[in-house]
């Protein structure tokens, strides 16, 4: 499958998604992990400064982004190392002939050592510090160095006012590491966040850039390793799923093939008024290569799909009672007594089981069913949207969205299942603690029937022999990248 078209970026920064020749999806690092990486680097290279490199590379990228209006560049410098990066960039840009307005209320006496050096270097070279953004002044670029990783509070006061002013400016915005106000671990907004056109993130990618509000606020991502060898970075449990890897690909089909080699998928759902959900899942399974598909629609008046006559139909109880290759339950299932009984039977099936939609709602409403699901010995895959995830965990949808990665991992641990928490930056969590954040897709998937198609795609890949966790990741990525 061809990779989506990728825009060109300045040579100083590796473009995202990762170049097609790279087979390994890039790791994701939390704020705590990045602090440890910085600490270890400083211990091994006491004479080197990552801030000097970060500021220099930020200035190089900023020089390509500033409009040619001749207007000055606005640099917002905060009270930490993020502000230090911005001040180094400001000094470099000044040397290139740009006019610079630096706005900061940081106390130089309380800055971290590297940031204090950057502050001193700016002042020693004749740079001035403004206490407020000059009113009505036009800028060619805004560089956001207010807050970096690990923001632990909601932004308010003058900082929030500066971000609000910057967001209203008609010029490009470049965020350093993460847009100020965006939680780098979760992608949630802490009160207010800068809506960047570009984000230059350093050494490693941060999970919050890819999920929840991250994709809307980070803009175009640029990764700058700052000269750090990726082989020196520690292992991380999370990856950004930027493309399919070899483990996500099925072997090429030989000429001497037949449908029995590519799995049989049974899908149970389709109660009265919701048969379409079951049909969509079945059609998607066939398109994804399943050898054959049988639907067990609770509304037994439907016995043929004229849009896809290859689909077979059977009594739902017969499907959950036999030994299918792969079983998917939930699309249009309903939550009545019959649906409950069908799910109860499906949980004993000795095969991979995909649960979506009303199957998840039934689990949430029945501790007995939930316990049976958690005790399954065969692979279980759950594909909830945030509302369904909230019901499964007994929390609010707001709680789920506040930390989507943590919610997916909790579900995975609770049900010993592979979980795809759908939404902006779908999070795929695995029982061994690994997770991936999908980078394909977009708001066009926010439509009725989208989840039903994903269910069919997952089931089809499982039926063709792909491992459960890989099948879920591959289906999510392909669902968002249908080209």
Buried (B, 14 or more C-beta within 10 A) or exposed (E): EEBEEEEEBBEBBBBBBBEEEEEEBBBBBBBEBBEEBBEEBEEEEEEEBBBBBBBBBBBBBBBBBBBEEEBBBBBBBBBBBBBBBBBBBBBBBBEEEBEBBBBBBBEEEEBBEBBBBBBEBBBEEEBEBEEEBEEEEEBBBBBBBBBBBBBEEEBEEEBBBBBEBBBEBEBBBBBBBBBBBBBBBBBBBBBBBBBBBBBBBBBBBBBBBBBBBBBBBBBBBBBBBBEBEEEEBEEBBBBBBBBBBEEBEBEEEEEEEEEEEBBBBBBBBBBBEBBBBBBBBBBBBBBBBBBBBBBBBBBEEBEEBEEBEEBBBBEBBEBBBEEBBBBBBBBBBBBBEBBBEBBBBBBEBEBBBBBBBBBBBBBBEBEEBBEBBBEBEEBBBBBBBBEBBBBBBEBEBEBBBBBBBBBBBBBBBBBBBBBBBBBBBBBBBBBEEBBBBBBBBEEEBEEEBBBBBBBBBBBBBBBBEBBBBBBBBBBBBBBBBEE
